[in-house]
Amino acid sequence: MNIADFLIQTLNSVQYGLLLFMLAAGLTLIFGIMGVVNLAHGSFYMLGAYLAYSLSSMLGSFTLAILAGVVLSVLFGLLLERVLFRFFYQRDHLDQVLMTFGLIYIFEELRSILWGDDVHGVPIPPLLTGSIPLTDTLSYPIYRLFMAGLCVLLAIGLYLLISKTRLGMKIRAGAFNRDMTESLGINIKLIHAVVFAIGVALASVAGMIAAPISSVYPNMGAPVLIMCFVVVVIGGIGSVRGALIAALLVGFVDTFGKVLLPQVSAMLVYMLMAVVLLWKPEGLFKQ
C-alpha cells in the first residue's frame, strides 16, 4: 500500500467512524441516561435515509431536506417517547428489548406501505459532486469530506450541550441519580423526552447524510444497529467520549481490515470488542 492509498483509506476510516459516532452517541445517551435498551435505533437511521429521499425530491434541495428532516425527526422522537417509551423506563430490560424489537417490524411494515420495497438513490448536491486530487491518478470525493466535517461539528455541539449548558447539567444529574434530581424540582420526564429526541435526531441525520453514498433500501438499519452496539460496548455504556473513541477505532479496524485482511475482515471488529472487554469489562470509559 502506497502513501496515497493509505491516505485515502485513512480518510475513509475517519469518515466511517464519525458516522458511526453519530449513531452510537444517540444510542448510548438513550441507554446510559434513560436506561432503555433500544433495538429500534437502526430504524431511525433508516427513517432519516427515506426522509432525505422524499424531502429532497419534494423541496428540490438536499440542504432543505436535511433541515426539514431534523425537525420532523425531533417531533417524531418526542411523540414516540411520550406515547410509548415513557412507560418502559422502570420495566425490565427484557420488556424493553421485546418492545423495541417489535417496533423494528412495525417501522419496516410502515416503510413498505409508504415507500415500497424498491432501492432508491439520493443525488449528491451539485456543489459537493467534485473530488479533491491527491495524486495525478487518485482523488477523494468532496461529499465524503462534507460528511466528516458535519459529523465533527455535531460532535462538538453535542459535547458543548452535555458539558457546558444548564440542560446538559440536568441531563448528567438525571443520569447519575434520577430520584435526587427529581426531588430538586427538575422535570425528569421532560429531560428524558429531550434526550430521546436528540438520540432520534442524531440517528436520522446520520441516515440522511449517508443516503447519497449508500442508497436507500429496506432493512438498512439492521447492519448499522449491530455496529452501534459494538461501539457502545467498546466505548462504555453512557459515555459520549467513549463512543467517539470507539467509533474511530471501529472505523479504522473495519476499513483497513477489508483492505489488508479481507479473508477475516468480518470478524476483526468483534475481535477488537473481545480484547477491550477482556482488558476493561466496563468499556474504555465509564459514564
N, C-alpha and C positions, 0 to 999 in steps of 0.2 A: 504494500500500500504506500503510494507516494504522498507527499505533503498535501497536495490539492485534494486528493481523495479523503485523506484524514480530516482535513478542514471541513469538507462537505458533510462527512459522517458526524463530526462533532456538532456542527450546526443542526443537523437532523436530530441528534440526541437531545440537545438543549431545547429545541422546539417541541419535540415529543414529550420531554419531561415537564416542560412548563404547561403543556396542555393537560397532562395527567394531573398536575398540581391543582389546576382549576377544578377538576372533577373531584379529586381526593379532598381538597380543602372543604368543600361543601359537605362531603360525606363525614369527614372527621369532626366538623362542627356539630352536625346533627347528632352524631353518636356520642361525642365527647361531652357536649353540653346538655343535650336533651335526653340522652340515654336510650335512643331509639335505633335499633338495627334496621336500616332502610335498604332492603334489597331492590327497591324500585328506583334507586338513584340513577341507574343507567337509562331508565325510561325518560328521565328529564333531559338527558343528553340527546336522546332520540327526538324528544319534543322540540328542542332547540333547532335541530337539523331540519325538521319538517317545517318549523316556523320560518326559517331562513328561506326555504324553497318557496313557500306560499307567499310570504310577505315581500320578498324581492320581486316576484312576478307582479304582485298587486301594486306595489309602490314604485317599482321601476328603479329602485336604489338599494344597494346592499347595505349602505350605512343606515338609511332609514329603517330598513328591515331589522337590523340589529337593535337599534334604539327601541322600536316598537316591540320587538321580541322580548327585550329585557323587561319592559313594563308589563307585558302580558304574563311573563314567567313569574314575576313578583306577585302579581294579583292571583295567579293560579296557586302559587305556594301558600299565600295567606289563606285562600279558600280551602285548600286541601288540609292544611294544619287545623283550621277551625272546625271543619265538619268531620274529620277522621282521626288524624294523628293525635290530637289533644286528648283523646280518650284512651290512649295506649301508653302514656308516659309511665304510669305506675303498674303496668301489666308486665308479665314475664317476657323475657326476650323471645321465647318460643312463640308467644302470641304475636309479637311484633313481626317476627320472621314470616309467619303464616299470612298475616295481613298484607305485608308489603310484597310477598311472593304472589299473592292473589292479584295485587294491583298491576303487576307486570302483565298478566294475561288480560286484564281489563284495558290497560293502555294499548296493548297490541291489537286488541279487537277494535278499539276506537280508532286507532291509526288505520286499520284496514278499511273501516267504514268511511272515514273522512278522506283518505289519500290513496286508497287502493294498495296493491301489493307489488307495484312496479318499482324499479330503481329509477331515481330521479337525479338530475345534475343541477348544481347551482353555479352559475357563471362567476368567475373571478371579476371583481370590479376593474374597469379598464385602466385605472391609474396604477393598479397593482399587478398587471399581467406580465410585466417585463422581468428581466433577470439581471443580476449583477455579475459581471465577468470576474472569475477568479484566476483563470489562466487563459491561454489562447484557445483552448478547447473546452474548458469547463466553466459553468456559470451556476448561480444559485437564485432560485425564484424569489422575487421581491415579496410575494404574498406570504411565503413562509417566514420571512423576517418580520413582516407585519404581525403575523400570528404571535411570534415570540415577544415582540415589543408590547403588544396589547396584554399578553399574559403577565409580563413583568409589571406593567402599570397597575393591573388589577391586583397583583400580589402585594405591591407597595400600598395600594389603597386598603386592602384587607388588613395588612399589618397596622397601618395607622388607625383604622377603625377599631381594632381589637385592643391596641396598646395605648392609644393617645386620646381617646374620646370618653365622654361620660357613658355613652351607650356601651362601649367596649368594657368599661369598668363594671357595668351592671351585668354584662354577659359573663365576664370572668367570675364575678361574685356568685352568679346563679349556678355556674358550673362547679364551683368549689363547695358551696353549701346552699342548696335551694331553700330549705326551711328558714335558715337565718336571713337570707336575702329577702324572702317574702315577709318575714316579721319586721323588717326595717321599712316596709311600705313600698317596696319595689314590685311592680306588676309583673310577676314572673311569667304569667301566661302571655303577656304582650312580648316579653323578651324572647320566649320560645317561638312565637309566631314570626318575629323578625329574623331570628336565626334560621328558621326553616325556609323562609322566603329567600334569604341570602344564599342558602345552600342550593335551592332550586334554580335561582338565577345564575349562579356560577356554572352549574352543570349545563344549563340551557345555552349560555353564552359559548361554552366550550363546543357544544354541538353546532351552534350557528357558524362559528368561525372555521370549524373543521369541515363543514359541509362542502365547500367548493373543491377540496382536495380528496375527500374520501367518499363522495357521493352520498345520497340519501336513500336508505333501503330498509326493509323490515328487519326488526330484531337487532338493529345496530347497537343497541345499548348493552347487550349481554357481554360481549368481549371486554368493553371498557369497564364494566362493573367489576369483573374479576381483577383487572389490573388496579382498579381503585382500592379494593380491599387489600391487595398486596402492598400498595403504597401506604395505606393507613396502618397496617400491621407493622411494617418496617419502621415507619416514622414514629410510631407511638400514638395510641388512640387519644384523640382530643388535642393533639399538638399540631398547630398550623405550621410552625417552623419545621417540625419533623416531617410533615407532609411534603414540604418543599424540597428538603434534602433527599428524602426517599424517592420522590418523583424524578429528580435529576439522576439519581443512581440507577433507577429502573430504566430511565431513558437511555443512558449510556450502555448499560448491560444488554438491553434488548436490541438496540441498533447495531452496536459493534458485534454482538453475538451472531446476528443474522449475516454479517459480512465475513467475519473471521471463522466462526464455528457453526455453519448453517445446519450441520447434522444434529446438533444438540441445542440449538438456539431456543427451542420451545421450552426447555427446562431450566435455562440459566437464571431467569428471573426468580423462579421458585427455589432454586439452589441458593441464590442471594438471600431470600427471605429466611430460609432454614439456617444459614450461617449467622445472620443477625439475631435470630431468636435464640440460638444456642449461646450467643455471646451476651445478649441483653434481652431476656424474655419479655420485658415490657416495651420493647422498641427502642429506637435511638434516643428519643426524647420523651419524657413524661409530660403530662398535661400541665 
